Amino acid sequence: MRRTLKAVGAAAAAATCVLAATAGTAQAEAPKSKSLYAPTALVLTVGQGEDAGSAAVERAVTLTCAPRPAGTHPAPAAACAELAKVGGEFNHLVGTNSDAVCTKEWQPFTVTVAGVWNGKHVNWSTTFANRCEMKAGLGEGAALSF
């Protein structure tokens, strides 16, 4: 029993020495989030061409939704509200039901969205047969009409 107490005492003394020696050592701290919201920063474009890679961009706007709507988008608050309503699913912003009568000419327009939505990378595009089809497909929505 006497040896056990000596061993425990020696172990305690060694642990105290180790703790005292490392007390001044810097400990790595876990990274902390610097904001209270997930970032949302998007670049939206519309251009003439068959796909995002070949379209000649005619208009481009920026849209930031958090902490408050901002950017060069003409209606950032309405656009952010619309995107929040569909959970950032841009396909839900394009409709096929329209009373518009458009010609069947092929002069394609492509709408793109790139950036970050609620902390997730986004790279989305859709192509319309012509400007009339684009206006009909986007309807009265705010987010993709700029």
Backbone as a chain_set.jsonl record, in Angstrom:
{"seq": "MRRTLKAVGAAAAAATCVLAATAGTAQAEAPKSKSLYAPTALVLTVGQGEDAGSAAVERAVTLTCAPRPAGTHPAPAAACAELAKVGGEFNHLVGTNSDAVCTKEWQPFTVTVAGVWNGKHVNWSTTFANRCEMKAGLGEGAALSF", "coords": {"N": [[0.819, -1.178, 0.0], [1.971, 1.171, 0.734], [3.809, 1.583, -1.326], [2.069, 2.017, -3.455], [0.817, 4.428, -2.757], [3.064, 6.065, -2.853], [3.629, 5.905, -5.586], [1.337, 7.045, -6.701], [1.54, 9.607, -5.646], [3.925, 10.437, -6.861], [3.146, 10.394, -9.527], [1.18, 12.358, -9.524], [2.724, 14.59, -8.884], [4.359, 14.705, -11.141], [2.453, 15.2, -13.125], [1.612, 17.72, -12.322], [3.929, 19.203, -12.768], [4.146, 18.974, -15.562], [1.792, 20.282, -16.379], [2.324, 22.832, -15.378], [4.519, 23.519, -16.92], [3.423, 23.644, -19.478], [1.595, 25.645, -19.329], [2.022, 28.175, -20.38], [1.949, 27.733, -23.093], [0.587, 28.386, -26.27], [-2.692, 27.639, -27.177], [-4.423, 26.196, -29.886], [-7.274, 27.672, -31.184], [-10.618, 26.862, -31.944], [-11.997, 27.714, -35.134], [-14.129, 30.521, -35.377], [-17.363, 31.533, -36.405], [-17.852, 34.534, -38.131], [-20.161, 35.847, -38.638], [-23.711, 36.107, -38.255], [-25.373, 34.936, -40.029], [-26.004, 32.934, -42.942], [-24.052, 33.376, -45.838], [-25.19, 35.173, -48.721], [-24.65, 35.933, -51.892], [-24.936, 36.945, -55.078], [-24.463, 36.895, -58.66], [-26.223, 37.909, -61.352], [-27.036, 37.374, -64.716], [-28.04, 38.274, -68.056], [-28.068, 37.335, -71.39], [-27.501, 37.241, -74.954], [-27.463, 34.229, -76.58], [-26.79, 30.674, -76.89], [-26.032, 29.252, -74.617], [-24.682, 29.484, -71.249], [-21.912, 29.741, -71.451], [-21.385, 30.764, -73.992], [-22.98, 32.982, -74.379], [-23.478, 36.414, -75.122], [-23.16, 38.732, -72.84], [-25.66, 40.982, -71.905], [-26.795, 42.348, -69.78], [-25.98, 42.65, -66.345], [-26.274, 42.044, -62.885], [-25.806, 42.505, -59.341], [-26.651, 40.761, -56.329], [-27.312, 40.752, -52.973], [-28.483, 39.145, -50.131], [-28.334, 38.887, -47.355], [-26.915, 40.574, -44.633], [-29.024, 42.286, -45.124], [-31.158, 43.062, -47.906], [-29.441, 44.014, -50.844], [-27.362, 45.468, -53.438], [-26.814, 45.77, -57.034], [-29.103, 45.064, -58.262], [-32.332, 45.936, -59.501], [-34.548, 45.669, -57.767], [-33.872, 44.673, -55.001], [-34.948, 43.826, -52.453], [-37.459, 42.675, -53.057], [-36.577, 40.679, -54.814], [-34.967, 39.078, -53.125], [-36.897, 38.224, -51.294], [-38.535, 36.73, -52.981], [-36.748, 34.695, -53.78], [-36.27, 33.51, -51.301], [-38.776, 32.48, -50.785], [-38.976, 30.358, -52.603], [-36.953, 28.82, -51.742], [-34.419, 29.188, -52.863], [-34.425, 27.731, -55.185], [-33.991, 28.103, -58.337], [-35.178, 27.18, -60.67], [-37.869, 27.135, -60.064], [-38.659, 29.682, -60.48], [-39.108, 30.105, -63.088], [-41.612, 30.091, -65.368], [-44.072, 28.281, -67.322], [-46.587, 28.719, -68.033], [-48.284, 31.032, -69.715], [-49.948, 33.77, -71.19], [-48.856, 34.986, -73.291], [-48.156, 35.542, -76.706], [-45.796, 34.389, -78.766], [-43.349, 34.582, -81.388], [-41.88, 31.887, -83.271], [-39.186, 32.094, -83.673], [-35.635, 31.496, -83.551], [-33.633, 32.97, -81.549], [-31.767, 32.846, -79.237], [-31.823, 33.553, -75.673], [-30.049, 33.65, -72.682], [-30.262, 33.198, -69.225], [-28.414, 33.598, -66.295], [-27.268, 32.555, -63.05], [-24.908, 32.964, -60.591], [-22.866, 32.254, -57.786], [-23.299, 32.459, -54.273], [-25.806, 31.021, -52.362], [-27.45, 31.174, -49.396], [-25.13, 30.14, -48.145], [-24.381, 28.071, -49.83], [-22.808, 27.027, -52.83], [-23.8, 28.226, -56.029], [-24.653, 27.675, -59.373], [-26.36, 28.31, -61.968], [-28.394, 28.163, -64.91], [-30.599, 29.066, -67.597], [-32.11, 28.748, -70.797], [-33.888, 30.587, -73.228], [-35.955, 30.593, -76.148], [-36.221, 33.052, -77.489], [-36.357, 36.665, -76.992], [-39.024, 37.363, -76.372], [-40.089, 34.898, -75.474], [-38.512, 34.662, -73.204], [-39.364, 36.848, -71.598], [-42.016, 36.053, -71.232], [-41.643, 33.62, -69.91], [-40.398, 34.397, -67.528], [-42.263, 36.04, -66.427], [-44.024, 37.944, -63.986], [-42.162, 37.932, -62.02], [-39.629, 39.019, -59.681], [-36.926, 38.438, -59.117], [-35.417, 37.378, -61.364], [-35.942, 39.217, -63.312], [-34.524, 41.863, -64.559]], "CA": [[0.0, 0.0, 0.0], [2.882, 2.284, 0.817], [4.354, 1.805, -2.68], [0.996, 2.556, -4.296], [0.675, 5.836, -2.425], [4.243, 6.748, -3.381], [3.491, 5.972, -7.044], [0.287, 8.027, -6.981], [2.122, 10.917, -5.33], [4.91, 10.762, -7.893], [2.397, 10.668, -10.757], [0.542, 13.661, -9.334], [3.779, 15.602, -8.956], [4.776, 14.786, -12.548], [1.374, 15.862, -13.863], [1.655, 19.134, -11.949], [5.076, 19.793, -13.47], [3.811, 19.061, -16.994], [0.807, 21.354, -16.531], [2.993, 24.116, -15.141], [5.413, 23.783, -18.046], [2.658, 23.934, -20.694], [0.613, 26.695, -19.077], [2.29, 29.315, -21.239], [1.878, 27.331, -24.488], [-0.637, 28.83, -26.938], [-3.567, 26.565, -27.632], [-5.164, 26.545, -31.095], [-8.683, 27.852, -30.905], [-11.474, 26.48, -33.068], [-12.435, 28.897, -35.87], [-15.475, 30.98, -35.04], [-18.072, 32.224, -37.462], [-17.821, 35.968, -37.916], [-21.461, 36.425, -38.919], [-24.849, 35.389, -37.698], [-26.204, 34.504, -41.133], [-25.309, 32.274, -44.048], [-23.879, 34.378, -46.886], [-25.887, 35.113, -49.992], [-24.111, 36.93, -52.809], [-25.161, 36.389, -56.408], [-24.332, 37.693, -59.87], [-27.237, 37.469, -62.308], [-26.789, 37.937, -66.049], [-28.867, 37.882, -69.192], [-27.321, 37.593, -72.607], [-27.935, 36.552, -76.158], [-26.632, 33.079, -76.879], [-27.419, 29.389, -76.624], [-25.705, 28.725, -73.292], [-23.985, 30.437, -70.386], [-20.535, 29.914, -71.889], [-21.25, 31.485, -75.256], [-23.877, 34.138, -74.444], [-22.917, 37.757, -75.028], [-23.889, 39.325, -71.721], [-26.226, 42.308, -72.138], [-27.018, 42.968, -68.477], [-25.519, 41.89, -65.179], [-26.548, 42.717, -61.625], [-25.42, 41.778, -58.134], [-27.725, 40.666, -55.342], [-26.934, 40.252, -51.656], [-29.726, 39.064, -49.36], [-28.13, 38.907, -45.904], [-27.923, 40.741, -43.589], [-30.197, 42.98, -45.666], [-31.104, 43.081, -49.368], [-28.618, 45.081, -51.428], [-26.743, 45.138, -54.717], [-27.22, 46.597, -58.169], [-30.411, 44.584, -58.731], [-33.281, 47.049, -59.367], [-35.5, 45.437, -56.671], [-33.226, 43.637, -54.189], [-35.812, 43.291, -51.39], [-38.441, 41.793, -53.689], [-35.858, 39.526, -55.361], [-34.575, 38.216, -52.009], [-38.124, 37.612, -50.768], [-38.95, 35.721, -53.955], [-35.809, 33.578, -53.681], [-36.508, 32.838, -50.02], [-40.052, 31.76, -50.914], [-38.745, 29.108, -53.35], [-35.794, 28.152, -51.153], [-33.246, 29.275, -53.732], [-34.587, 26.846, -56.354], [-34.207, 29.044, -59.425], [-36.093, 26.588, -61.656], [-39.238, 27.461, -59.673], [-38.939, 31.06, -60.875], [-39.363, 30.105, -64.528], [-42.923, 29.502, -65.632], [-44.407, 27.9, -68.699], [-47.966, 29.151, -68.274], [-48.333, 32.444, -70.053], [-50.87, 34.1, -72.268], [-48.093, 35.68, -74.321], [-48.031, 34.908, -78.01], [-44.45, 34.691, -79.249], [-42.961, 33.942, -82.639], [-41.073, 30.684, -83.079], [-37.821, 32.335, -84.138], [-34.569, 31.05, -82.657], [-32.648, 33.989, -81.189], [-31.759, 32.463, -77.823], [-31.371, 34.368, -74.551], [-29.698, 32.819, -71.534], [-30.224, 33.856, -67.921], [-27.536, 32.83, -65.406], [-27.084, 32.959, -61.656], [-23.695, 32.359, -60.037], [-22.469, 32.819, -56.499], [-23.597, 31.707, -53.061], [-27.157, 31.194, -51.81], [-27.501, 30.602, -48.042], [-23.903, 29.419, -47.844], [-24.119, 26.998, -50.799], [-22.446, 27.503, -54.171], [-24.867, 28.158, -57.023], [-24.289, 27.931, -60.761], [-27.611, 27.935, -62.63], [-28.734, 28.918, -66.122], [-31.683, 28.565, -68.43], [-32.107, 29.401, -72.107], [-35.189, 30.795, -73.86], [-35.835, 30.64, -77.608], [-36.06, 34.441, -77.906], [-36.649, 37.639, -75.939], [-40.439, 37.246, -76.025], [-40.215, 33.687, -74.655], [-37.879, 34.947, -71.926], [-40.276, 37.696, -70.821], [-43.171, 35.24, -70.863], [-41.208, 32.601, -68.94], [-40.053, 35.009, -66.25], [-43.49, 36.608, -65.9], [-43.997, 39.109, -63.118], [-41.176, 37.708, -60.964], [-38.672, 40.096, -59.445], [-35.53, 38.005, -59.003], [-34.746, 37.203, -62.651], [-36.318, 40.306, -64.198], [-33.698, 43.039, -64.233]], "C": [[0.87, 1.252, 0.0], [3.475, 2.616, -0.554], [3.306, 2.433, -3.583], [0.814, 4.044, -4.02], [1.859, 6.645, -2.932], [4.124, 6.938, -4.888], [2.45, 7.018, -7.435], [0.82, 9.432, -6.733], [3.111, 11.353, -6.389], [4.206, 11.127, -9.2], [1.731, 12.036, -10.675], [1.559, 14.778, -9.452], [4.238, 15.79, -10.397], [3.721, 15.509, -13.373], [1.359, 17.351, -13.571], [2.786, 19.846, -12.673], [4.775, 19.98, -14.951], [2.822, 20.185, -17.22], [1.445, 22.721, -16.341], [3.87, 24.489, -16.328], [4.636, 24.18, -19.293], [1.659, 25.053, -20.506], [0.813, 27.884, -20.005], [2.192, 28.988, -22.72], [0.558, 27.784, -25.085], [-1.419, 27.617, -27.419], [-4.322, 27.046, -28.867], [-6.639, 26.599, -30.76], [-9.48, 27.486, -32.15], [-11.932, 27.746, -33.786], [-13.877, 29.236, -35.511], [-16.074, 31.681, -36.24], [-18.089, 33.712, -37.149], [-19.16, 36.618, -38.204], [-22.553, 35.536, -38.345], [-25.766, 34.847, -38.783], [-25.355, 33.789, -42.171], [-25.197, 33.285, -45.188], [-24.715, 34.098, -48.127], [-25.363, 36.261, -50.843], [-24.154, 36.332, -54.206], [-24.852, 37.406, -57.499], [-25.311, 37.09, -60.866], [-26.959, 38.138, -63.646], [-27.872, 37.494, -67.012], [-28.087, 38.257, -70.442], [-27.843, 36.798, -73.772], [-26.937, 35.451, -76.491], [-27.291, 31.801, -76.401], [-27.109, 28.796, -75.253], [-24.893, 29.755, -72.522], [-22.566, 30.72, -70.868], [-20.371, 30.75, -73.138], [-22.123, 32.731, -75.352], [-23.102, 35.447, -74.305], [-23.752, 38.506, -73.987], [-24.335, 40.741, -72.061], [-26.429, 43.076, -70.837], [-26.489, 42.043, -67.395], [-25.808, 42.719, -63.936], [-26.023, 41.86, -60.483], [-26.597, 41.793, -57.172], [-27.163, 40.038, -54.073], [-28.2, 40.262, -50.812], [-29.522, 39.132, -47.846], [-26.907, 39.744, -45.591], [-29.142, 41.537, -44.027], [-30.053, 43.004, -47.183], [-30.324, 44.284, -49.891], [-28.093, 44.605, -52.769], [-27.225, 46.066, -55.804], [-28.529, 46.126, -58.79], [-31.429, 45.697, -58.529], [-34.29, 46.882, -58.219], [-34.94, 44.362, -55.735], [-34.126, 43.032, -53.106], [-36.831, 42.305, -51.965], [-37.773, 40.532, -54.232], [-35.471, 38.555, -54.25], [-35.787, 37.508, -51.41], [-38.605, 36.494, -51.688], [-38.045, 34.481, -53.89], [-36.001, 32.798, -52.385], [-37.774, 31.984, -50.093], [-39.879, 30.414, -51.624], [-37.516, 28.372, -52.846], [-34.564, 28.152, -52.034], [-33.287, 28.337, -54.922], [-34.968, 27.711, -57.554], [-35.135, 28.491, -60.495], [-37.549, 26.927, -61.346], [-39.622, 28.888, -60.051], [-39.271, 31.179, -62.358], [-40.669, 29.377, -64.777], [-43.115, 29.144, -67.092], [-45.829, 28.322, -69.041], [-47.995, 30.648, -68.502], [-49.314, 32.626, -71.195], [-50.163, 34.796, -73.419], [-48.044, 34.851, -75.599], [-46.692, 35.349, -78.587], [-44.203, 33.984, -80.575], [-42.079, 32.739, -82.316], [-39.647, 30.857, -83.588], [-36.804, 31.901, -83.084], [-33.509, 32.133, -82.563], [-32.492, 33.871, -79.676], [-31.198, 33.511, -76.857], [-31.151, 33.448, -73.365], [-29.624, 33.682, -70.282], [-29.366, 32.978, -67.014], [-27.54, 33.419, -63.998], [-25.849, 32.22, -61.152], [-23.371, 33.036, -58.72], [-22.788, 31.884, -55.353], [-25.007, 32.046, -52.6], [-27.21, 30.454, -50.47], [-26.305, 29.7, -47.745], [-23.572, 28.288, -48.8], [-23.813, 27.601, -52.168], [-23.592, 27.245, -55.145], [-24.275, 28.456, -58.386], [-25.449, 27.419, -61.602], [-27.786, 28.757, -63.889], [-29.918, 28.266, -66.814], [-31.692, 29.383, -69.715], [-33.52, 29.434, -72.666], [-34.97, 30.948, -75.36], [-35.609, 32.06, -78.128], [-36.469, 35.364, -76.757], [-38.105, 37.547, -75.475], [-40.676, 36.037, -75.112], [-39.606, 33.906, -73.262], [-38.806, 35.779, -71.045], [-41.491, 36.911, -70.365], [-42.806, 34.227, -69.788], [-40.888, 33.161, -67.57], [-41.246, 35.716, -65.612], [-43.279, 37.861, -65.086], [-42.955, 38.983, -62.002], [-40.164, 38.837, -60.872], [-37.218, 39.647, -59.572], [-34.807, 37.955, -60.351], [-35.122, 38.261, -63.686], [-35.55, 41.557, -63.801], [-33.242, 43.723, -65.487]], "O": [[0.552, 2.252, -0.643], [3.625, 3.787, -0.902], [3.631, 3.299, -4.396], [0.673, 4.834, -4.953], [1.692, 7.775, -3.39], [4.47, 7.996, -5.414], [2.65, 7.783, -8.379], [0.574, 10.341, -7.526], [3.131, 12.522, -6.776], [4.617, 12.055, -9.895], [1.723, 12.785, -11.652], [1.278, 15.81, -10.063], [4.479, 16.918, -10.827], [4.052, 16.335, -14.223], [1.12, 18.158, -14.469], [2.615, 20.972, -13.14], [5.105, 21.014, -15.531], [2.985, 20.97, -18.155], [1.133, 23.662, -17.07], [3.948, 25.661, -16.696], [5.131, 24.974, -20.093], [0.934, 25.384, -21.444], [-0.162, 28.538, -20.377], [2.339, 29.89, -23.545], [-0.492, 27.589, -24.472], [-0.857, 26.688, -27.999], [-4.807, 28.177, -28.895], [-7.184, 25.691, -30.133], [-9.062, 27.768, -33.272], [-12.227, 28.749, -33.136], [-14.725, 28.356, -35.364], [-15.37, 32.345, -37.001], [-18.321, 34.1, -36.004], [-19.297, 37.829, -38.033], [-22.329, 34.375, -38.002], [-26.844, 34.342, -38.473], [-24.147, 34.009, -42.267], [-26.167, 33.987, -45.475], [-24.917, 32.95, -48.524], [-25.61, 37.429, -50.541], [-23.489, 35.334, -54.485], [-24.963, 38.615, -57.292], [-25.236, 35.903, -61.184], [-26.679, 39.335, -63.7], [-28.533, 36.476, -66.809], [-27.521, 39.346, -70.54], [-28.544, 35.8, -73.599], [-25.743, 35.696, -76.659], [-28.232, 31.832, -75.608], [-27.841, 27.929, -74.776], [-24.471, 30.77, -73.075], [-22.072, 31.836, -70.704], [-19.332, 31.381, -73.33], [-22.012, 33.474, -76.327], [-22.195, 35.567, -73.482], [-24.903, 38.864, -74.236], [-23.53, 41.588, -72.447], [-26.259, 44.295, -70.79], [-26.543, 40.819, -67.515], [-25.615, 43.935, -63.927], [-25.822, 40.655, -60.631], [-27.425, 42.703, -57.189], [-26.611, 38.938, -54.097], [-28.915, 41.264, -50.774], [-30.476, 39.416, -47.122], [-25.905, 39.598, -46.292], [-30.186, 41.475, -43.377], [-28.934, 42.971, -47.694], [-30.519, 45.415, -49.445], [-28.35, 43.475, -53.183], [-27.95, 47.027, -55.545], [-29.011, 46.732, -59.748], [-31.408, 46.353, -57.487], [-34.835, 47.879, -57.746], [-35.477, 43.255, -55.68], [-34.063, 41.825, -52.871], [-37.033, 41.223, -51.413], [-38.331, 39.44, -54.127], [-35.626, 37.343, -54.406], [-35.713, 36.33, -51.059], [-39.031, 35.438, -51.221], [-38.532, 33.351, -53.941], [-35.905, 31.571, -52.372], [-37.828, 30.894, -49.525], [-40.555, 29.442, -51.286], [-37.082, 27.399, -53.463], [-33.751, 27.23, -51.971], [-32.277, 28.165, -55.604], [-36.144, 28.012, -57.756], [-35.818, 29.263, -61.168], [-38.375, 27.001, -62.256], [-40.791, 29.26, -59.95], [-39.672, 32.246, -62.823], [-40.817, 28.201, -64.442], [-42.413, 29.638, -67.974], [-46.229, 28.288, -70.205], [-47.757, 31.432, -67.584], [-49.482, 31.752, -72.046], [-50.794, 35.156, -74.413], [-47.91, 33.628, -75.567], [-46.48, 36.53, -78.862], [-44.772, 32.927, -80.849], [-41.59, 32.608, -81.194], [-38.975, 29.874, -83.9], [-37.079, 31.936, -81.885], [-32.602, 32.206, -83.391], [-33.019, 34.691, -78.924], [-30.254, 34.238, -77.166], [-31.971, 32.575, -73.082], [-29.01, 34.749, -70.277], [-29.556, 31.763, -66.961], [-27.781, 34.609, -63.795], [-25.755, 30.998, -61.272], [-23.576, 34.239, -58.557], [-22.578, 30.674, -55.442], [-25.36, 33.217, -52.465], [-27.033, 29.237, -50.427], [-26.457, 28.626, -47.162], [-22.57, 27.601, -48.603], [-24.462, 28.55, -52.607], [-24.256, 26.21, -55.1], [-23.483, 29.386, -58.535], [-25.517, 26.23, -61.914], [-27.376, 29.917, -63.94], [-30.196, 27.08, -66.637], [-31.329, 30.559, -69.72], [-34.257, 28.451, -72.594], [-33.904, 31.389, -75.788], [-34.883, 32.25, -79.104], [-36.875, 34.904, -75.69], [-38.37, 37.647, -74.277], [-41.375, 36.14, -74.104], [-40.121, 33.397, -72.266], [-39.011, 35.453, -69.876], [-41.952, 37.081, -69.236], [-43.579, 34.002, -68.857], [-41.082, 32.485, -66.559], [-41.251, 35.966, -64.407], [-42.475, 38.726, -65.433], [-42.88, 39.849, -61.131], [-39.879, 39.52, -61.855], [-36.377, 40.391, -60.076], [-33.685, 38.449, -60.459], [-34.659, 38.198, -64.825], [-35.889, 42.224, -62.823], [-32.538, 44.73, -65.419]]}, "num_chains": 1, "name": "protein.A"}
